[in-house]
Protein backbone atom coordinates (compact mmCIF):
# COMPACT_ATOMS: atom_id res chain seq x y z
CA UNK A 1 0.00 0.00 0.00
CA UNK A 2 1.23 3.51 -0.74
CA UNK A 3 2.43 5.61 2.14
CA UNK A 4 -0.50 7.94 1.60
CA UNK A 5 -3.79 7.19 -0.07
CA UNK A 6 -6.46 9.61 -1.12
CA UNK A 7 -9.71 9.72 0.85
CA UNK A 8 -11.60 8.03 -2.01
CA UNK A 9 -9.06 5.21 -2.08
CA UNK A 10 -9.66 4.62 1.65
CA UNK A 11 -13.41 4.56 1.04
CA UNK A 12 -13.05 1.86 -1.61
CA UNK A 13 -10.26 -0.18 -0.02
CA UNK A 14 -11.06 -3.66 1.28
CA UNK A 15 -10.90 -4.19 5.04
CA UNK A 16 -7.72 -6.26 4.83
CA UNK A 17 -5.91 -3.47 3.01
CA UNK A 18 -7.08 -0.92 5.57
CA UNK A 19 -5.93 -3.15 8.44
CA UNK A 20 -2.49 -3.51 6.87
CA UNK A 21 -2.24 0.26 6.33
CA UNK A 22 -3.39 0.99 9.88
CA UNK A 23 -0.81 -1.43 11.24
CA UNK A 24 1.81 0.60 9.37
CA UNK A 25 0.65 3.70 11.23
CA UNK A 26 -1.82 5.23 8.79
CA UNK A 27 -4.41 6.71 11.12
CA UNK A 28 -6.80 7.52 8.27
CA UNK A 29 -6.99 3.81 7.44
CA UNK A 30 -8.01 2.98 10.98
CA UNK A 31 -10.49 5.86 10.90
CA UNK A 32 -12.13 4.25 7.87
CA UNK A 33 -12.23 0.87 9.65
CA UNK A 34 -13.79 2.51 12.70
CA UNK A 35 -16.45 4.13 10.48
CA UNK A 36 -17.26 0.80 8.87
CA UNK A 37 -17.53 -1.15 12.11
CA UNK A 38 -18.73 1.36 14.71
CA UNK A 39 -22.39 0.32 14.27
CA UNK A 40 -21.54 -3.37 14.72
CA UNK A 41 -19.48 -2.58 17.83
CA UNK A 42 -22.30 -0.44 19.26
CA UNK A 43 -24.88 -3.21 18.66
CA UNK A 44 -22.70 -5.84 20.34
CA UNK A 45 -22.31 -3.55 23.35
CA UNK A 46 -26.00 -2.67 23.43
CA UNK A 47 -26.98 -6.35 23.35
CA UNK A 48 -25.20 -6.89 26.64
CA UNK A 49 -25.74 -3.54 28.34
CA UNK A 50 -29.25 -2.56 27.17
CA UNK A 51 -28.45 1.09 27.77
CA UNK A 52 -27.85 3.49 24.86
CA UNK A 53 -25.44 5.89 26.59
CA UNK A 54 -23.45 3.12 28.22
CA UNK A 55 -23.26 1.15 24.95
CA UNK A 56 -21.95 4.23 23.15
CA UNK A 57 -19.34 4.80 25.83
CA UNK A 58 -18.15 1.18 25.78
CA UNK A 59 -18.14 1.18 21.95
CA UNK A 60 -15.77 4.15 22.02
CA UNK A 61 -13.55 2.34 24.51
CA UNK A 62 -13.56 -0.72 22.24
CA UNK A 63 -12.44 1.28 19.21
CA UNK A 64 -9.68 2.94 21.22
CA UNK A 65 -8.52 -0.45 22.53
CA UNK A 66 -8.58 -1.88 18.99
CA UNK A 67 -6.49 1.05 17.75
CA UNK A 68 -3.96 0.50 20.55
CA UNK A 69 -3.78 -3.29 20.05
CA UNK A 70 -4.07 -3.47 16.25
CA UNK A 71 -0.40 -4.43 15.97
CA UNK A 72 -1.27 -7.71 17.76
CA UNK A 73 -3.72 -8.78 15.03
CA UNK A 74 -1.89 -11.30 12.86
CA UNK A 75 -4.57 -12.08 10.26
CA UNK A 76 -6.11 -9.01 8.63
CA UNK A 77 -9.18 -10.99 7.50
CA UNK A 78 -9.96 -11.71 11.14
CA UNK A 79 -10.43 -8.01 11.97
CA UNK A 80 -14.27 -8.06 12.24
CA UNK A 81 -14.30 -11.08 14.56
CA UNK A 82 -11.36 -9.75 16.55
CA UNK A 83 -13.10 -6.41 17.01
CA UNK A 84 -16.34 -8.13 18.00
CA UNK A 85 -14.54 -10.20 20.65
CA UNK A 86 -13.08 -7.01 22.14
CA UNK A 87 -16.59 -5.51 22.22
CA UNK A 88 -18.03 -8.58 23.93
CA UNK A 89 -15.23 -8.64 26.52
CA UNK A 90 -15.56 -4.93 27.31
CA UNK A 91 -19.35 -5.21 27.59
CA UNK A 92 -19.13 -8.17 29.95
CA UNK A 93 -16.55 -6.33 32.05
CA UNK A 94 -18.82 -3.30 32.26
CA UNK A 95 -21.79 -5.47 33.29
CA UNK A 96 -19.84 -7.13 36.08
CA UNK A 97 -18.40 -3.87 37.39
CA UNK A 98 -21.55 -1.77 37.45
CA UNK A 99 -23.89 -1.86 40.41
CA UNK A 100 -27.37 -3.21 39.80
CA UNK A 101 -29.84 -0.50 38.97
CA UNK A 102 -33.38 -0.35 40.22
CA UNK A 103 -35.71 1.15 37.64
CA UNK A 104 -38.55 1.87 40.06
CA UNK A 105 -38.97 2.80 43.66
CA UNK A 106 -39.42 -0.21 45.98
CA UNK A 107 -42.88 0.95 47.10
CA UNK A 108 -44.00 0.87 43.45
CA UNK A 109 -43.13 -2.82 43.24
CA UNK A 110 -45.18 -3.52 46.36
CA UNK A 111 -48.23 -2.00 44.72
CA UNK A 112 -47.82 -3.85 41.42
CA UNK A 113 -51.03 -5.50 40.29
CA UNK A 114 -50.25 -9.17 39.79
CA UNK A 115 -53.82 -10.00 38.81
CA UNK A 116 -53.04 -9.07 35.23
CA UNK A 117 -50.29 -11.54 34.41
CA UNK A 118 -49.40 -12.10 30.78
CA UNK A 119 -51.43 -14.86 29.11
CA UNK A 120 -48.30 -16.87 28.35
CA UNK A 121 -47.38 -16.83 32.06
CA UNK A 122 -50.71 -18.32 33.06
CA UNK A 123 -50.48 -20.93 30.30
CA UNK A 124 -47.00 -21.94 31.43
CA UNK A 125 -48.14 -22.11 35.06
CA UNK A 126 -51.08 -24.36 34.09
CA UNK A 127 -48.77 -26.59 32.06
CA UNK A 128 -46.27 -26.89 34.95
CA UNK A 129 -49.11 -27.67 37.37
CA UNK A 130 -50.48 -30.31 35.02
CA UNK A 131 -47.04 -31.89 34.61
CA UNK A 132 -46.52 -31.83 38.37
CA UNK A 133 -49.80 -33.64 39.02
CA UNK A 134 -49.06 -36.12 36.26
CA UNK A 135 -45.59 -36.72 37.73
CA UNK A 136 -47.08 -37.22 41.20
CA UNK A 137 -49.55 -39.69 39.72
CA UNK A 138 -46.71 -41.76 38.31
CA UNK A 139 -45.04 -42.16 41.74
CA UNK A 140 -45.56 -45.02 44.17
CA UNK A 141 -48.22 -44.37 46.82
CA UNK A 142 -45.72 -43.83 49.67
CA UNK A 143 -43.68 -41.28 47.67
CA UNK A 144 -46.80 -39.46 46.49
CA UNK A 145 -48.41 -39.32 49.95
CA UNK A 146 -45.15 -38.12 51.53
CA UNK A 147 -44.76 -35.26 49.03
CA UNK A 148 -48.44 -34.32 49.18
CA UNK A 149 -48.44 -34.25 52.98
CA UNK A 150 -45.40 -31.97 53.16
CA UNK A 151 -45.82 -29.70 50.12
CA UNK A 152 -49.53 -29.64 49.40
CA UNK A 153 -51.00 -30.11 52.87
CA UNK A 154 -48.31 -28.18 54.74
CA UNK A 155 -47.68 -30.88 57.33
CA UNK A 156 -44.56 -30.48 59.47
CA UNK A 157 -41.98 -33.24 59.76
CA UNK A 158 -43.15 -33.97 63.30
CA UNK A 159 -46.81 -34.22 62.18
CA UNK A 160 -45.80 -36.48 59.33
CA UNK A 161 -43.83 -38.61 61.75
CA UNK A 162 -47.03 -39.14 63.74
CA UNK A 163 -49.19 -39.66 60.62
CA UNK A 164 -46.85 -42.22 59.05
CA UNK A 165 -45.75 -43.80 62.36
CA UNK A 166 -42.10 -43.31 61.43
CA UNK A 167 -39.21 -41.37 62.95
CA UNK A 168 -38.51 -37.83 61.67
CA UNK A 169 -35.23 -39.02 60.13
CA UNK A 170 -37.13 -41.59 58.07
CA UNK A 171 -39.58 -38.91 56.92
CA UNK A 172 -36.70 -36.67 55.84
CA UNK A 173 -35.18 -39.54 53.88
CA UNK A 174 -38.54 -40.38 52.27
CA UNK A 175 -38.96 -36.73 51.24
CA UNK A 176 -35.47 -36.66 49.75
CA UNK A 177 -35.97 -39.88 47.80
CA UNK A 178 -39.49 -38.90 46.69
CA UNK A 179 -38.24 -35.51 45.41
CA UNK A 180 -35.56 -37.24 43.35
CA UNK A 181 -38.07 -39.68 41.89
CA UNK A 182 -40.49 -36.87 41.09
CA UNK A 183 -37.69 -34.93 39.39
CA UNK A 184 -36.99 -37.97 37.18
CA UNK A 185 -40.66 -38.26 36.29
CA UNK A 186 -40.84 -34.55 35.46
CA UNK A 187 -37.76 -34.86 33.25
CA UNK A 188 -39.49 -37.67 31.41
CA UNK A 189 -42.61 -35.50 30.93
CA UNK A 190 -40.71 -32.52 29.49
CA UNK A 191 -41.25 -32.06 25.75
CA UNK A 192 -38.19 -32.81 23.67
C-alpha positions in Angstrom: 0.0 0.0 0.0 1.2 3.5 -0.7 2.4 5.6 2.1 -0.5 7.9 1.6 -3.8 7.2 -0.1 -6.5 9.6 -1.1 -9.7 9.7 0.9 -11.6 8.0 -2.0 -9.1 5.2 -2.1 -9.7 4.6 1.7 -13.4 4.6 1.0 -13.1 1.9 -1.6 -10.3 -0.2 0.0 -11.1 -3.7 1.3 -10.9 -4.2 5.0 -7.7 -6.3 4.8 -5.9 -3.5 3.0 -7.1 -0.9 5.6 -5.9 -3.1 8.4 -2.5 -3.5 6.9 -2.2 0.3 6.3 -3.4 1.0 9.9 -0.8 -1.4 11.2 1.8 0.6 9.4 0.6 3.7 11.2 -1.8 5.2 8.8 -4.4 6.7 11.1 -6.8 7.5 8.3 -7.0 3.8 7.4 -8.0 3.0 11.0 -10.5 5.9 10.9 -12.1 4.3 7.9 -12.2 0.9 9.7 -13.8 2.5 12.7 -16.4 4.1 10.5 -17.3 0.8 8.9 -17.5 -1.2 12.1 -18.7 1.4 14.7 -22.4 0.3 14.3 -21.5 -3.4 14.7 -19.5 -2.6 17.8 -22.3 -0.4 19.3 -24.9 -3.2 18.7 -22.7 -5.8 20.3 -22.3 -3.6 23.4 -26.0 -2.7 23.4 -27.0 -6.4 23.3 -25.2 -6.9 26.6 -25.7 -3.5 28.3 -29.2 -2.6 27.2 -28.4 1.1 27.8 -27.9 3.5 24.9 -25.4 5.9 26.6 -23.4 3.1 28.2 -23.3 1.1 24.9 -21.9 4.2 23.2 -19.3 4.8 25.8 -18.2 1.2 25.8 -18.1 1.2 22.0 -15.8 4.1 22.0 -13.5 2.3 24.5 -13.6 -0.7 22.2 -12.4 1.3 19.2 -9.7 2.9 21.2 -8.5 -0.5 22.5 -8.6 -1.9 19.0 -6.5 1.0 17.7 -4.0 0.5 20.5 -3.8 -3.3 20.0 -4.1 -3.5 16.3 -0.4 -4.4 16.0 -1.3 -7.7 17.8 -3.7 -8.8 15.0 -1.9 -11.3 12.9 -4.6 -12.1 10.3 -6.1 -9.0 8.6 -9.2 -11.0 7.5 -10.0 -11.7 11.1 -10.4 -8.0 12.0 -14.3 -8.1 12.2 -14.3 -11.1 14.6 -11.4 -9.8 16.6 -13.1 -6.4 17.0 -16.3 -8.1 18.0 -14.5 -10.2 20.6 -13.1 -7.0 22.1 -16.6 -5.5 22.2 -18.0 -8.6 23.9 -15.2 -8.6 26.5 -15.6 -4.9 27.3 -19.3 -5.2 27.6 -19.1 -8.2 30.0 -16.6 -6.3 32.0 -18.8 -3.3 32.3 -21.8 -5.5 33.3 -19.8 -7.1 36.1 -18.4 -3.9 37.4 -21.5 -1.8 37.5 -23.9 -1.9 40.4 -27.4 -3.2 39.8 -29.8 -0.5 39.0 -33.4 -0.3 40.2 -35.7 1.2 37.6 -38.6 1.9 40.1 -39.0 2.8 43.7 -39.4 -0.2 46.0 -42.9 1.0 47.1 -44.0 0.9 43.4 -43.1 -2.8 43.2 -45.2 -3.5 46.4 -48.2 -2.0 44.7 -47.8 -3.9 41.4 -51.0 -5.5 40.3 -50.2 -9.2 39.8 -53.8 -10.0 38.8 -53.0 -9.1 35.2 -50.3 -11.5 34.4 -49.4 -12.1 30.8 -51.4 -14.9 29.1 -48.3 -16.9 28.4 -47.4 -16.8 32.1 -50.7 -18.3 33.1 -50.5 -20.9 30.3 -47.0 -21.9 31.4 -48.1 -22.1 35.1 -51.1 -24.4 34.1 -48.8 -26.6 32.1 -46.3 -26.9 35.0 -49.1 -27.7 37.4 -50.5 -30.3 35.0 -47.0 -31.9 34.6 -46.5 -31.8 38.4 -49.8 -33.6 39.0 -49.1 -36.1 36.3 -45.6 -36.7 37.7 -47.1 -37.2 41.2 -49.5 -39.7 39.7 -46.7 -41.8 38.3 -45.0 -42.2 41.7 -45.6 -45.0 44.2 -48.2 -44.4 46.8 -45.7 -43.8 49.7 -43.7 -41.3 47.7 -46.8 -39.5 46.5 -48.4 -39.3 49.9 -45.2 -38.1 51.5 -44.8 -35.3 49.0 -48.4 -34.3 49.2 -48.4 -34.2 53.0 -45.4 -32.0 53.2 -45.8 -29.7 50.1 -49.5 -29.6 49.4 -51.0 -30.1 52.9 -48.3 -28.2 54.7 -47.7 -30.9 57.3 -44.6 -30.5 59.5 -42.0 -33.2 59.8 -43.2 -34.0 63.3 -46.8 -34.2 62.2 -45.8 -36.5 59.3 -43.8 -38.6 61.8 -47.0 -39.1 63.7 -49.2 -39.7 60.6 -46.8 -42.2 59.1 -45.8 -43.8 62.4 -42.1 -43.3 61.4 -39.2 -41.4 63.0 -38.5 -37.8 61.7 -35.2 -39.0 60.1 -37.1 -41.6 58.1 -39.6 -38.9 56.9 -36.7 -36.7 55.8 -35.2 -39.5 53.9 -38.5 -40.4 52.3 -39.0 -36.7 51.2 -35.5 -36.7 49.8 -36.0 -39.9 47.8 -39.5 -38.9 46.7 -38.2 -35.5 45.4 -35.6 -37.2 43.3 -38.1 -39.7 41.9 -40.5 -36.9 41.1 -37.7 -34.9 39.4 -37.0 -38.0 37.2 -40.7 -38.3 36.3 -40.8 -34.6 35.5 -37.8 -34.9 33.2 -39.5 -37.7 31.4 -42.6 -35.5 30.9 -40.7 -32.5 29.5 -41.2 -32.1 25.7 -38.2 -32.8 23.7 
